[in-house]
Amino acid sequence: MKMNPVWKKQAIELRPGTRIHGKWHHKSYTIQRKLGAGAIGDVYLCEYEGRPAALKISEKGSSMTVEVNVLKSLEKVQGKRLGPSLLDVDDWTSQTGNIFSFYVMEYLQGQSLATFIRTNGKAWIGVFMLQLLEDLESLHQAGWVFGDLKTENLIVVSSPPKIRWVDVGGTTRTGRAIKEYTEFYDRGYWGIGTRRAEPSYDLFAFVMVFLNIYYPNRFVKNGDQPEKLLAKKIDNVKDLYSYRNILKKAIKGSYQSSAAMKRDLVAVLNDVNKRQSYHRTKQRASSRLFLVESGGIGILALIFYLFSLLF
């Protein structure tokens, strides 16, 4: 992950059992384990009043304020739960006297996108593509771009299965420079566009999210034709065959909105469903024909057997 400018390593590492006591709201959280590290701060699993929660802490108070404002803005997007729910915002004074800002979020439990698809089958790819595009459409209409969209920032929760965002730290106002990115998902790294916050930036990363499922070790630029390389990587994944034209258009930056990409995806999904329905009907008809034919053969065999007993 990179920032603009390059970020510095966190100056604190919290051990399991550490108690974080808020300076202003006086709520206490017990650290259990580290969940991840980001450009702005580190995220820990903690316990609050017997319930799990996610606590993000940093010495960069102003940057944390920006993230909190993003979370609050996402909560206002009508009819959508784009990011985790915000539970608390406060400061903490460590034993060394240093002051850190932190905020506490809903802890989302689930599986990674890759794990879920490997376990439950490729039929879920189109479902999750549609879900993610719908959420991105709501985000973009609210004037934001995800920015650091990647598999690590997505999780699949159950009942019913749905993609949720677990880290919105890279979310940037439309029109500004992307403040946080990861090279593999960044069109700037591939030389296929700028790092300006606009819907097409997220849609490029969207493609890389689904490529990363099938290329878990990722891959790097190996020449001066990255667009051809990415198109070839898409073509080489059998599970993405039905979506290949849409994904290639997103790589090129042909979609100016997530709504336009979603329309094309819905058309593909409808076509896939029609083909599957046709094959199911054909299979059922073949099964009925087989039963009739096998039943007829059985009767003839029985008659032949009875006739042979007479002689």
C-alpha positions as a LaTeX table, in Angstrom:
\begin{tabular}{lrrr}
\hline
Residue & $x$ (\AA) & $y$ (\AA) & $z$ (\AA) \\
\hline
Met1 & 0.00 & 0.00 & 0.00 \\
Lys2 & 1.25 & 3.49 & $-0.79$ \\
Met3 & 0.18 & 7.00 & 0.06 \\
Asn4 & 0.61 & 10.42 & $-1.45$ \\
Pro5 & 3.09 & 11.28 & 0.09 \\
Val6 & 4.71 & 8.01 & 1.26 \\
Trp7 & 3.51 & 7.10 & 4.77 \\
Lys8 & 5.65 & 6.36 & 7.77 \\
Lys9 & 5.43 & 3.28 & 9.97 \\
Gln10 & 3.21 & 3.44 & 13.04 \\
Ala11 & 4.99 & 4.35 & 16.26 \\
Ile12 & 2.97 & 1.98 & 18.43 \\
Glu13 & 2.37 & $-1.77$ & 18.64 \\
Leu14 & $-0.38$ & $-2.88$ & 21.01 \\
Arg15 & $-0.08$ & $-6.21$ & 22.78 \\
Pro16 & $-3.03$ & $-8.51$ & 23.56 \\
Gly17 & $-4.55$ & $-7.55$ & 26.89 \\
Thr18 & $-3.73$ & $-3.83$ & 26.56 \\
Arg19 & $-6.53$ & $-1.62$ & 27.87 \\
Ile20 & $-7.41$ & 1.42 & 25.80 \\
His21 & $-9.30$ & 3.95 & 27.92 \\
Gly22 & $-10.92$ & 6.86 & 26.10 \\
Lys23 & $-9.88$ & 10.30 & 27.32 \\
Trp24 & $-13.20$ & 11.99 & 26.64 \\
His25 & $-15.92$ & 9.31 & 26.58 \\
His26 & $-14.25$ & 7.12 & 29.24 \\
Lys27 & $-15.03$ & 3.84 & 27.48 \\
Ser28 & $-12.51$ & 1.01 & 27.84 \\
Tyr29 & $-11.47$ & $-1.52$ & 25.21 \\
Thr30 & $-9.31$ & $-4.61$ & 25.68 \\
Ile31 & $-7.02$ & $-5.43$ & 22.76 \\
Gln32 & $-7.17$ & $-9.06$ & 21.60 \\
Arg33 & $-5.14$ & $-9.23$ & 18.42 \\
Lys34 & $-4.00$ & $-7.21$ & 15.42 \\
Leu35 & $-6.21$ & $-7.38$ & 12.34 \\
Gly36 & $-4.15$ & $-5.32$ & 9.93 \\
Ala37 & $-1.92$ & $-2.33$ & 9.27 \\
Gly38 & $-2.72$ & 0.57 & 6.98 \\
Ala39 & $-1.26$ & 3.81 & 5.76 \\
Ile40 & $-2.94$ & 5.84 & 8.50 \\
Gly41 & $-3.02$ & 3.43 & 11.42 \\
Asp42 & $-3.34$ & $-0.13$ & 12.68 \\
Val43 & $-6.58$ & $-2.03$ & 13.26 \\
Tyr44 & $-7.09$ & $-4.34$ & 16.23 \\
Leu45 & $-9.77$ & $-6.73$ & 17.33 \\
Cys46 & $-10.90$ & $-5.60$ & 20.77 \\
Glu47 & $-13.57$ & $-6.39$ & 23.31 \\
Tyr48 & $-16.06$ & $-3.87$ & 24.62 \\
Glu49 & $-18.71$ & $-4.89$ & 27.15 \\
Gly50 & $-18.37$ & $-8.54$ & 26.14 \\
Arg51 & $-18.74$ & $-7.86$ & 22.42 \\
Pro52 & $-16.11$ & $-7.84$ & 19.64 \\
Ala53 & $-15.29$ & $-4.59$ & 17.87 \\
Ala54 & $-12.60$ & $-3.25$ & 15.56 \\
Leu55 & $-10.42$ & $-0.43$ & 16.88 \\
Lys56 & $-8.21$ & 1.68 & 14.61 \\
Ile57 & $-5.50$ & 3.75 & 16.28 \\
Ser58 & $-2.97$ & 6.25 & 14.97 \\
Glu59 & $-0.77$ & 9.16 & 15.98 \\
Lys60 & $-2.06$ & 11.05 & 12.92 \\
Gly61 & $-5.05$ & 12.78 & 14.45 \\
Ser62 & $-5.97$ & 14.91 & 11.43 \\
Ser63 & $-5.94$ & 11.92 & 9.08 \\
Met64 & $-8.08$ & 9.95 & 11.51 \\
Thr65 & $-10.57$ & 12.81 & 11.59 \\
Val66 & $-10.86$ & 12.59 & 7.81 \\
Glu67 & $-11.55$ & 8.83 & 8.02 \\
Val68 & $-14.18$ & 9.35 & 10.70 \\
Asn69 & $-15.89$ & 11.95 & 8.52 \\
Val70 & $-15.87$ & 9.45 & 5.64 \\
Leu71 & $-17.52$ & 6.80 & 7.81 \\
Lys72 & $-20.14$ & 9.29 & 8.94 \\
Ser73 & $-20.81$ & 10.27 & 5.32 \\
Leu74 & $-21.19$ & 6.64 & 4.26 \\
Glu75 & $-23.72$ & 6.08 & 7.04 \\
Lys76 & $-25.86$ & 8.80 & 5.46 \\
Val77 & $-26.05$ & 7.07 & 2.07 \\
Gln78 & $-29.74$ & 6.23 & 1.87 \\
Gly79 & $-30.65$ & 2.56 & 2.07 \\
Lys80 & $-27.03$ & 1.34 & 2.12 \\
Arg81 & $-24.54$ & 0.11 & 4.71 \\
Leu82 & $-21.38$ & 0.76 & 2.74 \\
Gly83 & $-18.81$ & 0.79 & 5.50 \\
Pro84 & $-18.75$ & $-0.64$ & 9.02 \\
Ser85 & $-20.88$ & 1.19 & 11.59 \\
Leu86 & $-19.00$ & 3.78 & 13.64 \\
Leu87 & $-19.29$ & 3.13 & 17.40 \\
Asp88 & $-16.91$ & 5.55 & 19.13 \\
Val89 & $-14.26$ & 8.22 & 18.50 \\
Asp90 & $-11.77$ & 9.27 & 21.17 \\
Asp91 & $-8.13$ & 9.83 & 22.20 \\
Trp92 & $-5.86$ & 7.66 & 24.36 \\
Thr93 & $-2.80$ & 8.60 & 26.36 \\
Ser94 & $-0.23$ & 5.78 & 26.46 \\
Gln95 & 2.01 & 4.96 & 29.42 \\
Thr96 & 4.80 & 6.93 & 27.76 \\
Gly97 & 2.58 & 10.01 & 27.63 \\
Asn98 & 2.01 & 9.96 & 23.87 \\
Ile99 & $-1.49$ & 10.81 & 22.67 \\
Phe100 & $-3.11$ & 8.64 & 20.00 \\
Ser101 & $-6.40$ & 9.06 & 18.22 \\
Phe102 & $-8.65$ & 6.06 & 17.77 \\
Tyr103 & $-12.07$ & 5.12 & 16.56 \\
Val104 & $-14.09$ & 1.95 & 17.09 \\
Met105 & $-16.11$ & 0.23 & 14.39 \\
Glu106 & $-18.47$ & $-2.67$ & 13.98 \\
Tyr107 & $-16.46$ & $-5.89$ & 13.69 \\
Leu108 & $-17.50$ & $-7.80$ & 10.58 \\
Gln109 & $-16.93$ & $-11.55$ & 10.64 \\
Gly110 & $-16.85$ & $-13.54$ & 7.45 \\
Gln111 & $-14.70$ & $-15.01$ & 4.69 \\
Ser112 & $-12.46$ & $-13.51$ & 2.09 \\
Leu113 & $-13.94$ & $-13.23$ & $-1.39$ \\
Ala114 & $-11.51$ & $-15.83$ & $-2.76$ \\
Thr115 & $-12.23$ & $-18.34$ & 0.02 \\
Phe116 & $-16.00$ & $-18.01$ & $-0.38$ \\
Ile117 & $-15.91$ & $-18.53$ & $-4.15$ \\
Arg118 & $-13.54$ & $-21.50$ & $-3.88$ \\
Thr119 & $-15.87$ & $-23.06$ & $-1.30$ \\
Asn120 & $-19.25$ & $-22.25$ & $-2.86$ \\
Gly121 & $-18.54$ & $-22.19$ & $-6.58$ \\
Lys122 & $-18.10$ & $-19.81$ & $-9.51$ \\
Ala123 & $-21.87$ & $-19.12$ & $-9.71$ \\
Trp124 & $-21.32$ & $-16.50$ & $-7.00$ \\
Ile125 & $-18.92$ & $-14.42$ & $-9.11$ \\
Gly126 & $-21.66$ & $-12.60$ & $-11.01$ \\
Val127 & $-23.68$ & $-12.10$ & $-7.81$ \\
Phe128 & $-20.76$ & $-10.45$ & $-6.02$ \\
Met129 & $-19.85$ & $-8.38$ & $-9.07$ \\
Leu130 & $-23.39$ & $-7.01$ & $-9.11$ \\
Gln131 & $-23.40$ & $-6.35$ & $-5.35$ \\
Leu132 & $-20.08$ & $-4.53$ & $-5.50$ \\
Leu133 & $-21.11$ & $-2.40$ & $-8.47$ \\
Glu134 & $-24.36$ & $-1.43$ & $-6.73$ \\
Asp135 & $-22.44$ & $-0.33$ & $-3.64$ \\
Leu136 & $-19.88$ & 1.56 & $-5.73$ \\
Glu137 & $-22.72$ & 3.29 & $-7.57$ \\
Ser138 & $-24.14$ & 4.53 & $-4.26$ \\
Leu139 & $-20.68$ & 5.68 & $-3.15$ \\
His140 & $-19.99$ & 7.50 & $-6.41$ \\
Gln141 & $-23.38$ & 9.20 & $-6.40$ \\
Ala142 & $-22.58$ & 10.49 & $-2.91$ \\
Gly143 & $-19.43$ & 12.16 & $-4.27$ \\
Trp144 & $-16.78$ & 9.67 & $-3.11$ \\
Val145 & $-14.36$ & 7.20 & $-4.68$ \\
Phe146 & $-13.19$ & 4.13 & $-2.74$ \\
Gly147 & $-9.57$ & 4.63 & $-3.85$ \\
Asp148 & $-7.85$ & 1.68 & $-2.17$ \\
Leu149 & $-10.29$ & $-0.97$ & $-3.41$ \\
Lys150 & $-8.67$ & $-4.39$ & $-2.98$ \\
Thr151 & $-9.50$ & $-7.91$ & $-1.79$ \\
Glu152 & $-8.08$ & $-7.22$ & 1.68 \\
Asn153 & $-10.66$ & $-4.46$ & 2.18 \\
Leu154 & $-13.61$ & $-6.72$ & 1.31 \\
Ile155 & $-15.26$ & $-9.50$ & 3.28 \\
Val156 & $-18.21$ & $-11.80$ & 2.63 \\
Val157 & $-20.65$ & $-11.98$ & 5.52 \\
Ser158 & $-23.35$ & $-14.64$ & 5.71 \\
Ser159 & $-27.16$ & $-14.79$ & 6.08 \\
Pro160 & $-27.46$ & $-13.91$ & 3.25 \\
Pro161 & $-23.97$ & $-13.83$ & 1.66 \\
Lys162 & $-23.01$ & $-10.23$ & 0.94 \\
Ile163 & $-19.85$ & $-8.25$ & 0.32 \\
Arg164 & $-19.06$ & $-5.68$ & 3.01 \\
Trp165 & $-16.25$ & $-3.12$ & 3.17 \\
Val166 & $-13.94$ & $-3.40$ & 6.17 \\
Asp167 & $-11.62$ & $-0.45$ & 5.59 \\
Val168 & $-12.59$ & 2.82 & 3.92 \\
Gly169 & $-9.39$ & 4.67 & 4.79 \\
Gly170 & $-8.55$ & 5.34 & 1.15 \\
Thr171 & $-11.93$ & 6.86 & 0.29 \\
Thr172 & $-11.41$ & 10.19 & $-1.47$ \\
Arg173 & $-13.65$ & 13.01 & $-2.60$ \\
Thr174 & $-14.36$ & 12.93 & $-6.34$ \\
Gly175 & $-11.93$ & 15.05 & $-8.32$ \\
Arg176 & $-9.07$ & 14.97 & $-5.83$ \\
Ala177 & $-5.86$ & 12.96 & $-5.98$ \\
Ile178 & $-6.14$ & 9.39 & $-4.68$ \\
Lys179 & $-4.61$ & 9.51 & $-1.20$ \\
Glu180 & $-4.00$ & 5.80 & $-0.64$ \\
Tyr181 & $-3.49$ & 2.97 & $-3.09$ \\
Thr182 & $-2.00$ & $-0.50$ & $-3.62$ \\
Glu183 & 0.08 & $-0.90$ & $-6.78$ \\
Phe184 & $-1.53$ & $-4.08$ & $-8.15$ \\
Tyr185 & $-4.98$ & $-2.42$ & $-8.13$ \\
Asp186 & $-3.76$ & 1.04 & $-9.20$ \\
Arg187 & $-4.21$ & 2.02 & $-12.83$ \\
Gly188 & $-1.44$ & 4.58 & $-12.40$ \\
Tyr189 & 1.02 & 1.78 & $-11.68$ \\
Trp190 & $-0.06$ & 0.01 & $-14.87$ \\
Gly191 & 0.15 & 3.23 & $-16.87$ \\
Ile192 & $-3.49$ & 3.02 & $-17.98$ \\
Gly193 & $-4.79$ & 6.20 & $-16.36$ \\
Thr194 & $-4.28$ & 8.83 & $-13.70$ \\
Arg195 & $-4.69$ & 8.71 & $-9.93$ \\
Arg196 & $-7.53$ & 11.19 & $-10.06$ \\
Ala197 & $-10.49$ & 10.15 & $-7.89$ \\
Glu198 & $-13.23$ & 9.27 & $-10.35$ \\
Pro199 & $-15.54$ & 6.26 & $-10.85$ \\
Ser200 & $-13.34$ & 4.76 & $-13.58$ \\
Tyr201 & $-10.47$ & 4.53 & $-11.07$ \\
Asp202 & $-12.55$ & 2.25 & $-8.84$ \\
Leu203 & $-13.81$ & 0.22 & $-11.81$ \\
Phe204 & $-10.23$ & $-0.58$ & $-12.83$ \\
Ala205 & $-9.54$ & $-1.80$ & $-9.29$ \\
Phe206 & $-12.81$ & $-3.76$ & $-9.43$ \\
Val207 & $-11.37$ & $-5.86$ & $-12.27$ \\
Met208 & $-8.12$ & $-6.42$ & $-10.37$ \\
Val209 & $-10.08$ & $-7.63$ & $-7.33$ \\
Phe210 & $-11.58$ & $-10.49$ & $-9.35$ \\
Leu211 & $-8.29$ & $-11.22$ & $-11.12$ \\
Asn212 & $-6.56$ & $-11.47$ & $-7.74$ \\
Ile213 & $-8.88$ & $-14.37$ & $-6.83$ \\
Tyr214 & $-7.33$ & $-16.43$ & $-9.63$ \\
Tyr215 & $-3.83$ & $-14.96$ & $-9.39$ \\
Pro216 & $-3.32$ & $-14.99$ & $-5.60$ \\
Asn217 & 0.40 & $-14.25$ & $-5.98$ \\
Arg218 & $-0.49$ & $-11.37$ & $-8.32$ \\
Phe219 & 1.77 & $-10.41$ & $-11.20$ \\
Val220 & 3.79 & $-7.38$ & $-12.32$ \\
Lys221 & 4.34 & $-5.35$ & $-15.45$ \\
Asn222 & 6.63 & $-7.16$ & $-17.85$ \\
Gly223 & 6.77 & $-4.77$ & $-20.75$ \\
Asp224 & 5.31 & $-1.63$ & $-22.30$ \\
Gln225 & 1.89 & $-3.12$ & $-23.15$ \\
Pro226 & 0.18 & $-3.59$ & $-19.77$ \\
Glu227 & $-3.31$ & $-3.36$ & $-21.28$ \\
Lys228 & $-2.63$ & $-6.40$ & $-23.46$ \\
Leu229 & $-1.14$ & $-8.25$ & $-20.49$ \\
Leu230 & $-4.26$ & $-7.65$ & $-18.37$ \\
Ala231 & $-6.55$ & $-8.65$ & $-21.24$ \\
Lys232 & $-4.60$ & $-11.90$ & $-21.61$ \\
Lys233 & $-4.85$ & $-12.57$ & $-17.87$ \\
Ile234 & $-8.62$ & $-12.12$ & $-18.08$ \\
Asp235 & $-8.90$ & $-14.46$ & $-21.08$ \\
Asn236 & $-6.89$ & $-17.14$ & $-19.28$ \\
Val237 & $-9.45$ & $-17.43$ & $-16.45$ \\
Lys238 & $-12.23$ & $-19.79$ & $-17.51$ \\
Asp239 & $-14.56$ & $-18.65$ & $-14.71$ \\
Leu240 & $-14.42$ & $-15.05$ & $-16.01$ \\
Tyr241 & $-15.18$ & $-15.96$ & $-19.62$ \\
Ser242 & $-18.76$ & $-14.64$ & $-19.60$ \\
Tyr243 & $-17.63$ & $-11.30$ & $-18.15$ \\
Arg244 & $-14.42$ & $-10.84$ & $-20.15$ \\
Asn245 & $-15.68$ & $-8.06$ & $-22.47$ \\
Ile246 & $-17.02$ & $-6.01$ & $-19.57$ \\
Leu247 & $-13.81$ & $-6.43$ & $-17.59$ \\
Lys248 & $-11.68$ & $-5.39$ & $-20.56$ \\
Lys249 & $-13.78$ & $-2.26$ & $-21.08$ \\
Ala250 & $-13.29$ & $-1.34$ & $-17.41$ \\
Ile251 & $-9.53$ & $-1.83$ & $-17.75$ \\
Lys252 & $-9.50$ & 0.58 & $-20.71$ \\
Gly253 & $-11.51$ & 3.16 & $-18.77$ \\
Ser254 & $-14.44$ & 2.93 & $-21.17$ \\
Tyr255 & $-16.99$ & 3.15 & $-18.33$ \\
Gln256 & $-17.51$ & 6.62 & $-16.91$ \\
Ser257 & $-19.92$ & 5.38 & $-14.25$ \\
Ser258 & $-20.51$ & 2.23 & $-12.23$ \\
Ala259 & $-24.17$ & 2.39 & $-13.35$ \\
Ala260 & $-23.12$ & 1.92 & $-17.00$ \\
Met261 & $-20.95$ & $-1.07$ & $-16.11$ \\
Lys262 & $-23.77$ & $-2.52$ & $-14.02$ \\
Arg263 & $-26.19$ & $-2.31$ & $-16.97$ \\
Asp264 & $-23.82$ & $-4.36$ & $-19.12$ \\
Leu265 & $-23.31$ & $-6.86$ & $-16.29$ \\
Val266 & $-27.06$ & $-7.32$ & $-15.79$ \\
Ala267 & $-27.43$ & $-8.05$ & $-19.53$ \\
Val268 & $-24.68$ & $-10.69$ & $-19.31$ \\
Leu269 & $-26.20$ & $-12.26$ & $-16.19$ \\
Asn270 & $-29.61$ & $-12.47$ & $-17.88$ \\
Asp271 & $-28.02$ & $-14.14$ & $-20.89$ \\
Val272 & $-26.14$ & $-16.60$ & $-18.65$ \\
Asn273 & $-29.38$ & $-17.44$ & $-16.79$ \\
Lys274 & $-31.21$ & $-18.06$ & $-20.08$ \\
Arg275 & $-28.49$ & $-20.42$ & $-21.31$ \\
Gln276 & $-28.44$ & $-22.28$ & $-18.01$ \\
Ser277 & $-32.24$ & $-22.57$ & $-18.02$ \\
Tyr278 & $-32.15$ & $-23.94$ & $-21.58$ \\
His279 & $-29.52$ & $-26.55$ & $-20.66$ \\
Arg280 & $-31.49$ & $-27.59$ & $-17.55$ \\
Thr281 & $-34.65$ & $-28.02$ & $-19.62$ \\
Lys282 & $-32.72$ & $-30.02$ & $-22.22$ \\
Gln283 & $-31.19$ & $-32.22$ & $-19.52$ \\
Arg284 & $-34.60$ & $-32.90$ & $-17.96$ \\
Ala285 & $-36.01$ & $-33.84$ & $-21.38$ \\
Ser286 & $-33.04$ & $-36.14$ & $-22.01$ \\
Ser287 & $-33.56$ & $-37.77$ & $-18.61$ \\
Arg288 & $-37.25$ & $-38.44$ & $-19.33$ \\
Leu289 & $-36.35$ & $-39.89$ & $-22.74$ \\
Phe290 & $-33.73$ & $-42.12$ & $-21.12$ \\
Leu291 & $-36.28$ & $-43.43$ & $-18.61$ \\
Val292 & $-38.79$ & $-44.21$ & $-21.37$ \\
Glu293 & $-36.14$ & $-45.90$ & $-23.51$ \\
Ser294 & $-34.63$ & $-47.84$ & $-20.62$ \\
Gly295 & $-38.13$ & $-48.85$ & $-19.49$ \\
Gly296 & $-38.92$ & $-50.14$ & $-22.98$ \\
Ile297 & $-35.69$ & $-52.09$ & $-23.11$ \\
Gly298 & $-36.49$ & $-53.59$ & $-19.71$ \\
Ile299 & $-39.90$ & $-54.78$ & $-20.86$ \\
Leu300 & $-38.47$ & $-56.34$ & $-24.01$ \\
Ala301 & $-35.81$ & $-58.10$ & $-21.94$ \\
Leu302 & $-38.48$ & $-59.43$ & $-19.56$ \\
Ile303 & $-40.60$ & $-60.74$ & $-22.46$ \\
Phe304 & $-37.56$ & $-62.39$ & $-24.00$ \\
Tyr305 & $-36.72$ & $-64.02$ & $-20.66$ \\
Leu306 & $-40.28$ & $-65.38$ & $-20.12$ \\
Phe307 & $-40.44$ & $-66.59$ & $-23.73$ \\
Ser308 & $-37.13$ & $-68.48$ & $-23.24$ \\
Leu309 & $-38.58$ & $-70.36$ & $-20.23$ \\
Leu310 & $-41.21$ & $-71.94$ & $-22.50$ \\
Phe311 & $-38.57$ & $-73.60$ & $-24.61$ \\
\hline
\end{tabular}
